[in-house]
Amino acid sequence: MRLALVLLLTCLTAAADTVYLKGGRKIRGRIVSEDPEVVINPYNSTVSGMVFGVERFPKTRVKKIKRTLPTHEHEFFRRLGELETAEQCLELAAWCKQRKLKEHRLYALERGFFLDPTNRAIRKELGGKLPKGDPAEHRKLATRYLEGNDEERAAVLSEMRSSKGFPWSERYLQRALRSKGLGKGLQENRPLALRANKIEKPVYFTILVPDSYDPLVPTPLLFGLHGGGRGGKDGKEVVGSGRQAMPFYQRQCARRGWICVCPNAVVGGWSNRLNHDVVDAVLDELRALYNIDENRMYLTGHSMGGGGTWAQGRRLVEVWAAIAPTASFRVQGLAHLEKTKTGFYVYHSADDPRTGIDGVRRYMLKLPGSKSDFVYTELPKRGHSLPTEVVDDIFVFFDMRRLTEAPRRKAAVRPRSSFLRKVSRDEKKYLPPLEGRGDGDLKLNGLLKDLRTGGGVAEQAVRALIKHPDPKVASRVGKILLNARSSSDVRMYSARVLAGRKAKESVKPLGRTLRIETDKQAVLAMLDALDAVDDPSAIPALTKFLRVRLDYYESRLVGSSIHWSDWIAIAPTMARACKVLERYSAEKAAPIVAKTVLEGVLLQDIKVVYDRQLQNPTPIAQALAGAACGALGSFGDPSVVPTLRRLTKRGPWAQDGVVRSHAEQAIAALQPH
């Protein structure tokens, strides 16, 4: 009975290396080194420089060492990523056989068969489990489908139905074809299409599709959550973006051939319900558009994103193969991760000035000896950064883990393609059709419906609406623009349609909407449209906009300061309006530009509240001054010279050489020679 209890307790404890000391003491963790002394980390980290909790012993004190890390299963997955030849697959299969990993051995042999179907040793080992058909011929057939025209694809489908053991269904190939057309590389601020109209704010994400991506092959996905927080006067703006988070993970994902996606939060704090909708929609869209290995989806994030990784890791614990919260402000969901045997890698710097270590370390202290599959890396004097060596170690950790499956919670051995999912209603409604777009789908009413949906669906409709032959397109899009129920991103895409069509009747709806819209991207799109229309009748709308925008600017002030999020949303739009006015040579606009931009903004003793580590308001002020002074210098109205001179001597930007130079150039242009 006692022996059985000991064995049970051993099973309930996660695998670990063990150092047995003379005198009876033993320490469990990860052995970092055995020479010149034995070093063991009870938190399983091997990153150089970690000292917290690490124990060191001279070899004379060590009685015995037992290594069990990495586990056989984790070591299998590590070796799996290095396979390039059938012979290597055979070697891995033999290694699995010695360790009684039956399913793993079979998968290694199958990989070898696909690499070389003629290999006799592999065919003999597989025996009755030999896959049907010729993998090389299957691949050629699928490639013909992806690269052919409609007629050729129909012929391939006919051959496919009679091909023995063909591994892909027609729906799988249709999804692969759609995926192939999406392109590769880095795409910044891509609009969400799936359920975008059901989320309160526009959703964008930055995605990396590696050059090695093959739409026929299930590909690992890294889901990265950005840091930042709440911004703006009312805290409803978001500081941080997926574009800023991508550089943390891009190098490793590109090297390993993983897809990486970093969405933008719509509110500060990834645990907010609205951000749950963002994560769910982005996941569903990616799984429909790309061949994602659903057994290899990993979640990570830094700072606010670290807190979000704990929250989304707990909420979607059955989705992630492993998670890695870094520099988080708290810990949650440990019991869920332990129950599902989901691995987690935690990083924190001991001197982090933003997210103090106490909220994390006190939980990490309880983990050694637990059932959890974890690594905790704590480094001294790294501040709030995310060191490269930690990122690299996280990817090694991820690479050895797969999604665990109920009820036994064994890690999945084979990939599981998202293209095997049933086609959902949302996929049919929001994403490009699998069968291709017919002529009926290009009817004006359908395109306008797509435009009103917003997000990626609206973006797909913009080009078709610009080229549509119906002369009523501009007027009907103008009505969508003016509709009070239209969201900001619907207005943005509507403005892009009007810019593309360059219709004179667009000036009135654009001008009216500029008075009420506050969203930066929508406003910039409307100003671009007024520029593209090239009609001087837009001048009154632009000057009215500057007055309205100044009122909005003043409404965002808190005493004598303005938050960075509000500053970055307002100043660039005023600069763009000045540029358009300069293009129109709007001489009568000179006093308005001087009053709104120079006197109302640049000459006011207002302080921009910003994060010195992440943000800088000066370039935006320089751009605003350049646009306003450039416009004033071209208008030819000398009455604004005193205001320009004041800009060189007073105000918060007077000491900035670039701002002063813009004002001096305008003065020189306005003074008689």
ZIWO-V199598 format. One line per field, one symbol per residue. ss: DSSP state (2 for helix, 1 for strand, 0 for the rest). A space follows every 50 residues. Layout:
ss: ???
This chain:
ss: 02222222222000001111100001111111100001111000000000 00011110222111110000022222222200000222222222222200 02222222222222200002222222222000002222222222222002 22222222222200000002222222222200001111111000022200 00011111100000000011111110001110000011100222222222 22222200111110000000002222222222222222200111111111 11022222222222200000011111000000022222200011111110 00000002222222000000000111111000000002222222222220 00011000011000001222000022222200000000222202222222 22202222222222222000002222222222000002222222222222 20000222222222000002222222222222200222222222222222 22222001001112222222222222222222200022222222222222 22000011100000000222222222222222222002222222222220 00000022222222222222000
